[in-house]
Amino acid sequence: MYQRLPAEDRWFSDPQTGQRIHQLTTHPSINHHPFFLSPAWDDAMRHIVIVSDRTGKNQLYLLQTADGTLIRISDVEEVDEWTVHPSRDGRYVYYHGDALGLRTDCATGQSEILITEEEATRLCGESVTFPLGKTTALSHDDRFWAIRARSASRWYALVLDTQTQKWKMEYEAEEVSHMQFCPDTPDYLFCAGPLTDRVWVLDRRTGQARRVFQRDAAHKQWITHETWIPGTLELSLVDWPHGILAVHCETGKIRRIADFNAWHAISNEQGTMMAADTNFPDVGIRLLDSRNESLRFETLCYPRASCRGDHWNGPFPYDHGGGGKSYSPQYTHPHPRFSPDGKYVIYTSDYTGYAQVYVIAIEERSVLL
């Protein structure tokens, strides 16, 4: 599938900050960028990957940054929307669809099956399926693609070497989610564990995983939405709703870098700034400097997204298996993500009644210097 659609963007001003915002999609359907753990742009910033259900099912589109036109590139029955991970060289988009591991060529729209559930079953030694959502991971050099597989009792991390086209089962655990390769070395792969014990890093050189942070269970500490901080070997941890911590994946050293209700927090690729949306209450997308512990921040804009998920408005709900019944569609969450050059933030908001994709430029602010 390679279908070109006209640009549908518009500009407006944030009514609270006066900031100019570029709305990239306006179609009356659900449109969003990839999950905030995955880049939206290629490194050259020639296009932005967008997932849209405007045909009735989730499909992949490339928004051309030169003129705003959209190109549909997927032709599966339906893309698993939160597994999408574009390659940084702009050549491919990797994702799950129709119970397959796939990649689609951005230039031609041709799709290639990389793995089936039957092949994954042989790698794992027991019957597995590809669970919906919760991301796949592509290393910073586009060399390795990691996906999840699940059996009746275990979770697995399967890794493809994109040069040799060989798969390997590299990790099995009680749970695996939110996988992310360290941006500084593909030897480290973050694999979130159970909600009560999330912060695990797999050392791919040894095949051993280690817990790098243990929550304070007695005080019902809620650790979530872990992301790497480039250039530091640190993971940022949302200490919901009390702020953001950083932990070094080798030494275990912990520091605090924010004390507001950061929800989805992500660093730019330069490791100099973080963006975080907020909830309960929603006080906008905030910028902060991840390099120090000044705890200062600046408000970038107010997405006005509905931010669904009532379970976030209270204490840690998962000690006894709770928290799973709340209506919490991911496309209602802003999920800020920086552009590769660090000059823009992309986010999703459904304030118009439909989820749409927005981009806002970052200006240097003295509070962050």
Secondary structure by P-SEA (a helix, b strand, c coil): cbbbbcccccccccccccbbbbbcccccccccccccccccccccccbbbbbbccccbbbbbbbccccbbbbbcccccccccccbbbbcccccccccccccccccccccccccccccaaaaaaaaccbbbbbccccccccccccbbbbbbbcccbbbbbbbcccccccccccccccccccccccccccbbbbbccccccbbbbcccccccccccccccccccccccccccccccbbbbcccccbbbbbcccccbbbbcccccccbbbbcccccbbbbbbccccccbbbbbccccccbbbbccccccccccccccccccccccccccccccccccccccccccccccccccccccccbbbbbbbccccccc
